[in-house]
Structure formats: structure tokens, C-alpha cells
């Protein structure tokens, strides 16, 4: 199956810019093109979440927009570790299939984490998954470090 998808070649380095793109997507939704556009100040983007506190918008929407900003912050907090893990795994010569699986797993966990954080928090059944999914994503990064240390 890997040969059909072209995954016999190492694509893990390409997942770093993909992770950066995924980190920025919630900002596009919340402040750049989405419903929070009129509250977003591009000259001072860090005040966006606080500006939403005083905004006269639906509470449910306000909380979603604030959580989208939190997802952006979380993504950037994990991006450095992820990039270091990809670099360590490749520098140590971890097999391409392993690196591809772990790096694509990380990306998948970030997509799922983003959805659960922004929209899933409204359900008490789904909201606990946020921490589990975050842990799985970190597990993919740690697995790359472990694989690199075993060679």
C-alpha cells in the first residue's frame, strides 16, 4: 500500500511546513476571513482573544473563536518539538516508512485536535478527547526521538 501512496520515499521533512500550515488555519477561520474579522487587528494580533471578550456576538461563537486562537497558540507550542523530532529521526537514519508513519500521524492528530478543541468542546462527551489527542500527537514526536536513539 505504501508504494501506491508514494510513501517509500521520505516525506517527513515536508510535514514540517504542513504542520505550520495547519497551525495557521484556525487563525484564518477565527480572525482573518471568518466571523471574527471585524474584531481582529492585524497590527496587534495578540489582543484578538481579549477583544472578543467585549464583543457583542453570540457567546457560543465567541467561545469558538477564542478556542481557535488557543489552538493556534498550542500548535506553535508543539511545532518546535515536532520539527526537532523529525530532524533527529532523519539525522539518525530512521527508516523512511517509520518517519512517514509517525509524521503523518502527528499531522492527523493536529487536524483532529483542532476540530475537537474548537467545536468538540461544546459536548461533554467529546471534550475529554482533546487531552488524549494532544497526548497521541506528542507520542508521535517522542516516538521519533526514541527511534533516533535506538540506531
N, C-alpha and C positions, 0 to 999 in steps of 0.2 A: 504494500500500500504506500509506503514511503516513497518508492520510486515514481508512483503515479502523481504524487503531490510535489515531486522535486525536492524532497527533504533529505536526500542523501548528501546534498551539499549543505554546508554550514550557513544557516541564515541567522544565527543568533545575534551577530553584531547588528543586523538590520532591525532587530526587535527593539534596540535601544531608542532610535528615533521614533519607532512606532509607539513605544511607551510614553515618550514625550508628547506625541500627538494625542494619545488617549488621556494624558494628564490635562491637556488644554481643552478638550471637548466640553467638559462641564462648564467652563467659563464661557464658551461660545453659547451654550444653552442659557446660562443664567444672566449674563451681562452684556454680551456683545451683539447677539441677534435675538435673544429670547425675550421673555416678558419683563425682565429687569433692566432692559436697555436704558430707560429714562432715568434710572437711579445710578447707573454706572458712570463713574468719572474716570476716563482713561488717563488723566493726568495724576490721579491718586487712586489707583485700583484697590489698594488695601483697605480703603474705607467703605467699600461696597457693602459688605455684610452689615456693618453698623448703620449705614444709610438706610438699609432695608428695615431696620427696627422701627424707624419713624414713618415709614411709607404707608400710605393708605391703600393697601392692597389686601386681598383675601389672605387670612392667616395661613391657610394650607399652602398657598402659592409662596408666600414669604418664607415659610419654613423650608420648602423645597429649594428655593433659590439660595438660602443660607447654607443648606446642606450641600448644594452643588459647589459652593465656594470652599466648604470644608473638604470635599472630595479632591478639589484641586490642590489644596494645601497638603493633604495626606499623600497624594500621588507624588508630589515633589519631595516629600519627606522620605519616600521609599525609593525614588528613582536613583539616587546616588548609590545606595547599597546594591540595587539591581544591576546597574551599569558596572560596578566593581565586580560583582559575581560573574557576569558574562565575560568580562575581561580576564578574570582569574581562571575561569574554566577554559577559555580559549588559549591563554598563555601556557597553561599546564598540559594542553593537548587532549582534553576530554573529547571523546568521540562526537562527531557532528550530530549523530542521531540523538545522543543524550542531551547535548546542548540545545538542539532544536526542540525536543520534547519539553525540557524544563523552561526554556524561554517562551515558547508558545503557551505553556501552562500558566506562566506568570501573566502574560497578556490577557488570557482568558479570565484569570482571577480578577484582574483590574476592571475588565468590562462588567463582570458580574457584580463586583464590589460597588462600582459606580451606580449601577441600577438599584441595588439594594439600599445603598446609602441615600440616594435622592428620593426614590419612590417607594422603596420597600419599608422604610421606617414608619410608614403610616399603618402598617399591620403588625400587631404584637406577635404574630406567628412568624413573620419573615424577619423582623428587625434583629433578633439574636444571631441570624446568619451572618450579619455584617462582620462581626469579630472572627467568626470561623473562616470566612472567605479571606479576610485580611491575613489570618494565620497561614492559610494554604498558600497565598501569594508569597509570604515571607519564607515559607517552607521551600518553595521552588528556588528562591535566591540562595538559601542556606544549602540546599542540595548541590548547587553548582560549586559552592566553596568546598563542600565535603568531597565532591567528585574530584575537584582540583587537588585536594590534599592527599588523595589516595594514589596519585600517579607518581 
